[in-house]
Amino acid sequence: MSATLVPFKVAVPEAVLADLQDRLRSTRWAEDLNNDDSYYGISTAYLKDIADHWLHTYDWKKAEAKLNAFQQYKVTIDGQPVHFIYEKGKGPNPTPIILSHGWPWTYWHWSKIIPALTDPAAHGGDPDQSFDVIIPSLPGFGFSTPLKDGEMNFWKMAEIWHRLMTEVLGYKKYAASGSDYGMLVTAQLGHKYAGELIGVHLGQEMPLMIFQSERPWDLTEGHLVPAGASQELRDGILHFQRTYASHVAVHMLDPQTITHGLNDSPTGMLAWILQRWKKWSDPHQDFETVFSKDDIITFAMIYWVNQSIGSSIRAYSNASRYPWIPSHNRQPAVEAPTGFTFLTGDAYPPLATADNRVDIFKNGPLASQFNTVYAKAFEKGGHFGPWENPEAFIEGIRDTFRILK
């Protein structure tokens, strides 16, 4: 392991940018009949508008300057390059916290909450509640490339995170937060390394045994909507399935097959991940306000310039092919004290509201997996929590670790 922290700046070679421009200009657009409502997926008309902005208006150098506003480093752990933001807290005794993103997130989806966590006094908070903020790109995502282990999955990522925090950065105890796939990474830290964690904060609940069944591609596990379900519940369940089913199935069963197209065509890659940003975000908020065209393209660029779309997708299949094995049989499985911030603009769970979401969790099958010390739900925001409702995540992280400190 190379324990030397190497300062990192985003600086994409001109040849990569020129090749991207050529590929965007050469896009062969698909016919798209009767799809004004996007029933069949991202419409050609909508995608053309974003791609045209990418080709003619978007300023990558301006985006690079924004990405480089925070301190970044690279280090090699077990042969894997790991890129991360590392911003020190300005309070008297900062809490180290590592934040894990999901798919098709990037590390930059956490960027909105950095100032308030590192310098709470300047953002209406308690200076004693400052954090040293570490935000890595998951291995095989973004600038944590190239991927060196073809079997990489969430529990292997957790091993790298623990070494980063304890061996490389030298923290004896630390906090962790994660959402989406990063929720699994964080929960695994809370399972295996509870004694070395102050606690964990999560954006949703998922079992560490996820993707381990005989139908890992099927979020329904083969179950139909219950016969006696109300129309409202039926609609909610079907909405959840139609929101998430396609990417799980494809990523589980054909990760490399789809990679060939997405790695070759920036427009094709954009279509695949933009559909997720659009469908998984809060439908009650204006998408274009929360995700500007420049934001969308910056996220896409982080995947494109690193050729990381395929290795990021493979993380799903590897969670099934290389199963999670418990480190102990104690209960709860995630022994580290755990806080939750739930946003009810997500499609899961069906019929959730800010008033009932915490009870849905506490009365559900997954509550026993966690040592829950804090849980709060918010109406605003969907699956991309710290980007869609950064204030909620700032509050959740502060309140969770205020209890634990």
N, C-alpha and C positions, 0 to 999 in steps of 0.2 A: 504493500500500500504506500502510495505517495502522500505523506501527511503534510506536504508543503502546500499552503494556500496560494494559488496562482491568481492574481487579479485578472478579471475577465471583463472585456467590453464587447458588446455586440458590434460586429464589423463584417458585414457580408461582402464577399468579393464581387467586384463589378461583373465578372464573367457569369456568376450565378444570376445576378439581376438581369443581365442581357438575355440569357437563356430563358428566363421566366417571361420577359416581354415577348420574345419570339413565340413561345408556346401559347401565351394568351391571345396573340394576334391570329394564331393558326387554329383556334378552337373551331371544331366542326359542330355546329349547333344542331341539336335534335329537334325534329318536329314535335309539337306538344299540343295536340288537339284536345279541346274540351277540358282544359286544366286551369282555367282562370281562378278557380277556388283552391288550387294546389291539392286537390283530392288525390292525385297520383304522385305527389311529392313536389319538391321545389320546382316551380314553373320555369320554363325557359325564359320567359319575359322578365321575371324577377331576377333570375340568375344573371342574365345578360346585363342588367342594370348594375349589379354589384361588380361584375367582371369589367365592365366599361370603366367604372370608377377606379378599379385596380390598375387598369392599363393606362388611363389617361390623366387621372387626377391625384391618385394616392401618392404620398411623398414618403418613401421608405427612410430616407435620411432623417427626416423629421421624427419618424417613429423610432429610429435607432437612438436618437438623442434622448427621447422620452424613456426608452427602456434602460438607457445607461445612467439615468438620474440616481439610481440606487447603487450601492456598493455590491459588486458581484465577484464571485470567485469560481474556480474550478479545482477539483481535487480528484485523484484517482483512488477508488476504494475497491479492493478485490478485482482490480483490472478494469473497473467500470468508471468512465468519466462521469463526474457528478457536478453539474452547474447549480449554483444557488445564489440567491440574494442574501446578503448578511448585513443587516442594519442594527447597530447597537442602540439600546435604550438610553434615554437621557435622564431617567429618574435615579434615585439613590441606590436602589437594589433591583436592577432589572431581572425579570424572569425570562430565561431562555425558552423559546417556543419554536417548534418546527411545524410548518404549515404544508399540508399535502393536498395537491389538486387532483382532479379526476380526468375523465375523458368525455368529450374532446376539449377539455380545458387546457390551459397552459398555466405555468407559474404566474403569469401576469394577471390572471383572474383574481389573485389575492392582493393585487397592488393597491387597491383603494383603501385598505385598512392599515397599511404600514404606518403612515404618519401618526395616526391616533394611538397606535399601540406603542410606538417607539417614543413618542413625545406627548404623553397624555395631557400634560399641563397646558400645552399650546392648543389643545382641542377639547377643552372643557372637562378634562378628567383629572384624576388624582395622580400626582407625580410618583406616588408610591406604587402605582399600578403600571409601571412601564415594563416593556418587554424587549429583549434582544430577539429580533425577528429573523428567522432562517426560512427561506422559501426555495426549496430545490425544484428543479424539473425532474419529474419521475424518470428513472432509468429507461432509456428508449424513447423518451419524449423530449421535444424541443432541443435544448442545447446540452442535455445529458446524453449525448450520442457520440460515436456509434454505440449501439448495444453490443455488449461483449458476451452475454449469456443468453442463448436462445431459449432458455427455460424461465426467463424472468417473469415473476408474478408478484402479487402484493406482499406475501410473507417473506420473499427474498428482498424486496425493497425495504421492508421494515428492518432487516438485518443491516443493510447499508446505512439506513438512517441512524440506527443506534450507534454504529461505529463513527459516523460523521459527528454526532452530538457529543459522544463521550471520549473517543480517542483523538479525533481530529481537532474538535473545538474545545475539548477539555472540560465539559460540564459534568458534574457529578450527578445532578438531577436536572430534569428538564420537563417542559410541558409539550404537548403535541395537539394539533388540531387537523381535521381532515374532513373532506366531503366527497361524495361519489366514490370513485375507486380509491381516492385518498382516505376515505372513511375506513376502508378495509386495512390499509397500511397502518393507519393510526390505531385502530382497534387491536391489531396484532401487536403493536408496541405495548398497548395497555394490557394485553394478555400475557405476553412472554416476559416483559421487562417492567412489570408494575412496580417493583421495588425501587427502580431507578427513575421512575416518572413521578412528577408532582401530580399529574392527572392528565386526562384527555378531554377534548371538546370535539363534538361531532355534529355534522350537518344533517344526518339522517341515521336510521338504524338498519343495519343489514347483518345477517348471520355470517360468522367466519366460515361456516360450512357452505356458503353460497357457491353455486356452480358445481356442486359435488354430486348431484343426483344423477339418475339414469337419463334425465332429460335436461341437461344443463343449458340448452339453447332455448328452453321454453319457460318463460317467467310464470306461466300458469300451472306448471307441473302436470299438464294434461287435463286440468279441471275446467269445466265449463262454468258459466255464471249459474249460481244456485237457482233452482227452479222457482223458489218462492221469493226471489229478490224483487224489491220494488223497482219501478222503472227508473227512479233516480239512481239507485245503487247499481242497477244493470248498466246504465249509461256511464257511470263513473268507472266501473270495472272495465268496460270495453274501451273507454278513453285511455285508461292506464295501459292496457294491452297494446293498443294501436300506437301509443306514444313511444313505447320502449321495445316492443317485440322485435322489430326488424333488425336493429343494430346488434342486439344480443345474439340472435340466431346466426346472422352472417359472421360476426366476429368469432363466434364459437366454432362454426362449422367450416367457414371458408376464409379465414383471415388472410392467407397469402393470395388466394384467388383474386380478391378485391384489391389487394395491395398493388398488383400489377397496373391496374388502371389508374388508381388514385396517385401513385408515385410518378406516373408519367404525365398526367394532365392536371395542371393547377385548377382548371375549371371543374373537372370531375371531383378532385379532392375537396374543393370549396363546396360543391353541391352536397357531398356526403356529410360534412361536418356542420355546414350552415343549417341543414335540415334539423340537426339536433339542437343547435342553439335556439332556433326559432320555435320548435315544437316543445322543448323541455323548459323553456323560460315561462314566466308568469303570463298567461294569456290575458290577464286583466290590465297589464301594463302595455304601453306602446313600445313595441319591439325596437323600432328605429331610434327611439329616444334612449333606451337602455343600452342597445348595441348599435352604435353609429357605424356607418360604412367603414370609416377608418379603423374603428375597433375591430370589426369583423375581419378586415384584411390583415391587420397586425397579428391577430391570433392565427389566421391562416398562414401568414408568412413564417411564423415560428415553427409550424409543422413543415412548410414547403422547403425552406432554405436548409433545413437539417435532414431532409428526407426521412422524417421520423413517423410518418403516418402509419407505415406498415408495422414497425416495431411497437408502436403504441397500441395498435389494434390487437397484436398478438398477446398482450397482457391478459385479455379475457380468456382465450383458449388455454393459456398456461395455468390459469387458476383452476381449470378443470383437469387438465392433463397431469399436473403435478399437485396433488391434493394437499390441502392444509392439514397438518397433524398437530393436535394440541400439545403444548409443552407441559401441561399439568391437567389434572382432572378436578381441580378445585372449582367451586362456584362462588360468585359468578365467573364465567370464563374470562371476561375483561375485568380484572380485579382493580385496576387503577380507577380512582374516582373519576366519574364521567359527567360532563355537562352536555346538553343538547340545545341547539338552536334550530327550530323547525320553521320552514317557510311554506305556507299553505297554497302558494301558487303552483306548486309541483303537482304532477298528476297522481303521485302516490303520497299517502293512501287515498283511495276514493272517498269523497264526501268530507274530507278534512276541512276544518275551519280553525281560525285562531283560537276559538273557544273550546273546541273538542280535541285538537291534535295531540296535546300532551296526554289526555286520558286514553286516546286510541293507542298510543305507545305503551302507557303504563298497564293497560288491560290486555295488551296483545302478547303474542307468543315470544317476542324478542326481549322484553323487559328484563327477564331473568338472566340474560347474558351479560348485563351491565351493572356496575356499582354506581347507580345514578345519584348524583348529588344536586343536579340543577337541570331544569328543562323549561323552556319557554317557546311559545309559538308566536309567529308574526304573520299578518295577512299578506304583506307585500313580499314579492319575490318568488322565484321558482327554483329550478334545480341548480342554478349557478349562484349559490347563496351570497358569497362575499362580493360578487360583482353586481348582482341585482339589488341587494339590500345590505350594503356594507355596514350601516349603522347597527343592524340587528346582530351581525357577527362580532362587531366591536363590543357591543353590550354583552353578548353571550360569553365571549372569551374573558372579558374583564370580570363579569360576575362569577363565572365558574372558578377562576383562579383567585379571586378575592376570598371566596369561601375556603379554598384549599391552602392559602397562605396564612 
